[in-house]
Amino acid sequence: MSVSPLINQNYIQPTSHYSRVVGNPFDFPLDLDDSDIRYAQDEMILVCDYLYQFIDSKSTLINYTKELEKFLQWLWRVKCRPLLKLSRQDAIEYLQFIQSPPFHWIAKGGSHSKFVGGPFTSRGDSDFKASVQSIRSSLNAVSGLYLHLILHEATQINPFIGLKNPIKATATPHPGAIVSVLGEAKGTLLKSALALADEKPAQHERTLFIIQMLAHMELKVTDLATNLKSPAPTMGCFVEINGHWKFECVSSKKSKLVDVPSSVLNALARYRKTLLLPALPSPGEDRYLLPSLRSDGSGCIQSSKQIRKIIAHVKQYKA
C-alpha cells in the first residue's frame, strides 16, 4: 500500500499568491482524511512559502521538498497535531520516526528526486537504513522551516533547534571552549581592535564588532560577508528565541543558528550606539549588519576578502 504525495510542485508559491485565492487551492489526496486536520490549508501555505525561497536553486528545492514531504506526511497522518504547536518531545518522536518509518512508506529501488511509492527510499531490494547524512538533511530542512516561521512572526518556537542525531551525537561545546577562526591570538586582536575603536570610533567601531563576533562565536569569516549566492547579513539576523539570542548565518543555502553570548550582545549594543540605533535590533530589521564607511552610508561589506583585510589591519596595529 503506497502513500500518496501531499506537495505538488505547482503549490510552491509565496504567501502573497494565496492571499488572492478563494477557497481551498490544494487538491489533497483522497486517502488523506483532511477533515480532521483543521490547519491543513494554512500549514501547506506556510510550507510552500518556505520552499519558494529556493525556487532558483533546483537541487535545493528538490531536496527540501522531499524532506518537507516526509515531515507533512508524519505530521498529518501520524501525529495529527498543528504545525505551530509541536513540542520538543514531538520533534524527538519525529527524529525516531524517520529512522524507522512504516514499511509501506518505503519505496524500493534507489534514490528518487520525485515522490515515487513513498516518502522514504531504499536502494535496490535492501532494507531501509537511515544514514547520518539523510537524518541531518531532514533536521536541517524542518528546522529551517521553523526558523523561517520565526522570522516571519508566525511562531516564536523552533522545537527542532539544536536537535542532535542520536546515530552520531556530537557534544555541544561549552561557551568557554568556542573554536575561533582568529586562533590563539584572539586575545591580542581584541585588545588591538578596542584600541583602534577608541582612537577612531567612526572607522573602527565596526572593526571591533567584527573581531568580537569572530572571537566569541562559532563563525566563519564567510558568515559575515555576502556573495553572489547569499544575501548580506542584516541586523535582523540577530533573533531572540525563548529568551535566548541567536545569530542566523545566511551565507549558505542551509541557514543555521548560532548562540550569541552576553559578550557579543554587549558588543552589539555598543556598536549600534555608534550607529545611533537602539541597543538591540527589532525583529526583521533590514539594516546591513556591516555597512560600508562611505559618507552617504550606502552599501555594505561585499566579500570575505574585505573582512580578512580588516583582521590583517588589526594584527599589524601597534599602540
Residue pairs with C-beta under 8 A, 6 or more apart in sequence:
1 104
2 104
2 107
2 117
2 118
3 31
3 73
3 77
3 104
3 105
3 117
3 118
3 119
4 29
4 30
4 31
4 32
5 29
5 69
5 115
5 119
6 28
6 29
6 32
6 44
6 69
6 72
6 73
6 76
7 44
7 47
7 48
7 51
7 65
7 68
7 69
7 72
7 115
8 26
8 27
9 65
11 25
11 26
11 44
11 48
12 48
12 51
12 52
12 55
12 61
12 65
13 48
13 49
13 52
14 49
14 52
15 45
15 46
15 49
18 25
18 45
18 48
24 41
25 41
26 40
26 41
26 44
28 34
28 40
32 76
32 77
34 40
34 76
36 80
37 76
37 80
38 82
39 82
39 83
39 84
40 76
43 72
43 75
43 82
43 83
44 72
46 83
46 145
46 149
46 154
47 68
47 72
47 83
47 145
49 148
49 152
50 68
50 144
50 145
50 148
50 149
51 61
51 64
51 65
51 68
53 148
54 60
54 61
54 64
54 253
55 61
57 253
60 253
62 113
63 137
63 141
64 141
64 144
66 113
66 115
66 119
67 137
67 138
67 140
67 141
67 142
68 141
68 142
68 145
69 115
69 119
70 98
70 119
70 120
70 138
71 94
71 138
71 141
71 142
71 145
73 105
73 119
74 94
74 97
74 98
75 81
75 83
75 86
78 97
79 86
79 90
79 93
79 94
81 90
84 149
84 154
84 155
86 159
87 159
88 159
90 159
91 159
91 160
91 163
92 163
94 142
95 135
95 139
95 163
95 165
95 166
98 120
98 130
98 134
98 135
98 138
99 130
99 135
99 167
100 130
101 119
101 120
101 128
104 118
105 118
105 119
105 120
106 117
106 118
106 120
106 121
106 122
106 128
107 116
107 117
107 118
107 120
107 121
107 122
108 117
108 121
108 122
108 124
108 125
109 121
109 122
109 123
109 124
110 121
110 123
110 124
111 121
111 123
112 121
120 128
121 128
122 128
122 129
130 167
132 165
132 167
132 168
135 165
135 167
136 165
139 160
139 163
139 165
140 254
142 160
143 158
143 160
143 161
143 163
144 254
144 255
146 155
146 157
146 158
146 159
146 160
146 161
147 158
147 161
147 248
147 255
147 257
149 155
150 156
150 157
150 158
150 239
150 241
151 236
151 239
151 248
151 283
151 284
153 283
153 284
156 241
156 242
157 241
157 242
158 241
158 257
161 241
161 257
162 172
164 170
173 179
173 218
175 259
175 261
178 216
178 217
178 218
179 218
180 186
180 214
180 215
180 216
181 214
181 219
181 220
181 221
182 189
182 211
182 214
182 215
182 311
185 315
186 211
186 214
186 215
189 211
189 215
189 311
189 314
189 315
190 211
190 212
190 215
192 314
192 315
192 317
192 319
193 204
193 207
193 208
193 210
193 211
193 212
193 314
194 208
195 317
195 319
196 203
196 204
196 207
196 208
196 314
196 317
197 204
197 205
197 207
197 208
201 274
202 274
202 293
203 293
205 270
205 271
205 274
206 271
206 290
206 291
206 293
207 310
207 313
207 314
208 267
208 270
208 271
209 267
209 268
209 270
209 271
209 290
210 224
210 290
210 307
210 310
210 311
211 311
211 314
212 263
212 264
212 267
213 219
213 224
213 247
213 264
213 267
214 221
214 224
214 311
216 261
216 263
216 264
216 267
217 247
217 258
217 259
217 260
217 261
217 264
218 258
218 259
219 247
219 249
219 258
220 251
221 304
221 307
221 308
221 311
222 251
222 304
223 233
223 249
223 251
223 258
224 233
224 251
224 289
224 290
224 301
224 304
224 307
225 232
225 251
225 301
225 302
225 303
225 304
225 306
225 307
226 232
226 233
226 251
226 300
226 301
226 302
226 303
227 251
227 303
227 304
229 253
230 250
230 251
230 252
230 253
231 250
232 288
232 289
232 290
232 300
232 301
232 302
233 249
233 250
233 251
233 288
233 289
233 290
234 285
234 286
234 287
234 288
234 289
235 272
235 277
235 281
235 285
235 286
235 287
235 288
235 289
236 281
236 282
236 283
236 284
236 285
236 286
236 287
237 247
237 248
237 249
237 250
237 289
238 245
238 246
238 247
238 248
238 260
238 268
238 280
238 281
239 245
239 246
239 247
239 248
239 257
239 283
240 246
240 280
241 257
244 259
245 259
245 260
245 265
246 257
246 258
246 259
246 260
247 257
247 258
247 259
247 260
248 255
248 256
248 257
248 258
249 255
249 256
249 257
249 258
260 268
265 280
268 279
268 280
268 281
269 279
269 280
272 278
272 279
272 280
272 281
273 279
275 287
275 291
277 287
281 287
288 299
288 300
289 300
290 300
290 301
291 297
291 299
291 300
292 298
292 299
292 300
292 301
301 307
